[in-house]
Amino acid sequence: MKFHWSSMSLKIKNRIYACQQMYIFISYFTFFSRTA
């Protein structure tokens, strides 16, 4: 049960990390498109 919970939290962390990376990428893209 403990292993299942740890893997579940790891998936959630990976998803949050992916969302953060996407948000950073979009913010950079919009910034450069405005300055260009």
GIHU-V63458 format. One line per field, one symbol per residue. ss: DSSP state (a for helix, b for strand, c for the rest). psi: psi as a letter, one per 20 degrees, with the letter a starting at -180 (. if undefined). burial: I if it has 9 or more other C-alpha atoms within 8 Angstrom, else O. Layout:
ss->???
psi->???
burial->???
//
This chain:
ss->caaaaaaaaaaaaaaaaaaaaaaaaaaaaaaaaaac
psi->gggghghghgggghggghggggggggggghghhgh.
burial->OOOOOOOOOOOOOOOOOOOOOOOOOOOOOOOOOOOO
//
